[in-house]
């Protein structure tokens, strides 16, 4: 089945001011014309502006981001696994309804990301395209038990990777290579968990199995190891130095800066930080914005990911927070290119290309105003299309 959409403009790597007539042919974009098709009886729908479905390269679907107050948060994943998988599935579907069409999970200790992916693959329901690593791999007595499982020796780590590949449909490997940022002291807690050589061994082992490696990493010492190990996806990288950014660029390493979790700590009183710590959080964000701005201008591959599941960072709404933070460093059109085509190219999910082009999946959302001019449009599409099908339509009554 084919139909046409008459639009005032669309975004595909950059804004394309219209008018255009875009043919949706089955699940793909058929044609894009600058003049009305003269086809008898062709159904033509009017739509203001089209943006490809957005994407998030760093989420933990198993964690609820609420409440903000750490004293009131329950241990993530503490319910029966079926209930947890159902709740995680609902989070992903909620994001799709807001125009997010691809989510990459960054790991959980209970296999909930694997259960969610299994359910999505065997179901007729609508889901964002979804990639998973199973559990992240951390070292014993080190940070990471909320993200994955612990393994000590390199041979244990390689065996776990082999097992994940053999038994589960994983898309990449996730390691926890450092601790987390101490907001008050502006340092990373704990020494790095992996040396550069060890990370290089993980990358070689994963490469032989056809997989890339993502690494939780902050602090100059840990970042150094991630550069030495040629990790493909460097996650967070708070406190990265200029020379380190340049070496990451030269090696083609992707960098997902994940502003949203730190931003939510900085702006919400419920998180419970005192004045001095709040100032420290502001400084961390300012420095990170500066690093991203300079890195992007020098050619670093920046991706858009949220660390959703962190307090106050939802899958969906958290991405709009992340994109607003990125927009403090970069022009909005560049931010949207990152959150669509760049994320897609880096992650390589066959169902998600982040583009509106002939032959690409007809997966986009329709907005009443151009989101590349008005960031407030993000999260408020009037309709969401996935693979040629209108799966959400928000009438005035819903708004
Ligand atoms: Zn994470």
Boltz pocket constraint, residues with backbone or C-beta under 6 A from the ligand:
constraints:
  - pocket:
      binder: B
      contacts: [[A, 58], [A, 59], [A, 60], [A, 106], [A, 216], [A, 307]]
      max_distance: 6.0
